[in-house]
Amino acid sequence: MNHRLFIPVVLLAALALGLPLPAQDTIPRQASMLVIKDTFSFVPGTWAEYTIFDKEKNESYRMYIAALKRETVGGKSGIWLEIEAEMKDSPLIVTDIFAEETKDGPGKIFKAVIQVKGMSPFTVPQKYLEGEDRQVGSFETAQIVKRLEQKKIVHNGRTIDTLIVEAQDKEGRKTAATISLQIPPIAVFAAETDDVRMTINDWGAGAKTRIEGEPIGFTFWLLEQIANGLTKKK
């Protein structure tokens, strides 16, 4: 059986805040997310929380991933996924992604909503969902190249069946991972690449969106930040 691993590497760019006028269209940015076949579980309500250690920066941050609900938007059927990242010296950011369901996991991203803690949520413009202007993380598939060991692991009083594997993406980058289908939605217990190390904190069911309020358009969001900035300066 092939196994599918979803390794989030959430990198946030600086926000265009406090400027008299936005020099460019700038939104909180995320990097791509690596997926290894056949473990991603599209079960609404499932969630998992991880600690991610960035080896280059020598610092850790918290990452939460959840499968929310299936929906049809604009004639397209898909599922809402949510990623929350809390990094040192950065505001907490929640990203909801409406993505296509495929046999390999999340496919094309149809829509995305981002909320920076303390600000209004906004809808990401379509041009930032694909191509060279992409600002929202995509899902890149990797393949299992070696199955090493099956073992039972006890974590926080729960016993799970795991499989230790080695995987490789299309660029040849390797991942060592311990995966379990008992940890939806991404089935990762632990994973490590040359750049990051990922370990499970907890997982469960009953997830609901952490986006608060009704999303506004990105242009209105920028204007809102400028207005707020000018008000604070006064």
Secondary structure, DSSP 8 states (H G I E B T S, - for coil): -----EEE---------S-SS-SS--------EEEETT-----TT-EEEEEEEETTTTEEEEEEEEEEEEEEETTEEEEEEEEEEE-TTS--EEEEEEEEEETTEEEEEEEEEEEETTS--EE--GGGSSGGG--S--EEEEEEEEEEEEEEEEETTEEEEEEEEEEEETT--EEEEEE-TTSTTT-EEEEE-SSEEEEEEEEES-------S--EEHHHHHHHHHHHHHHHH-
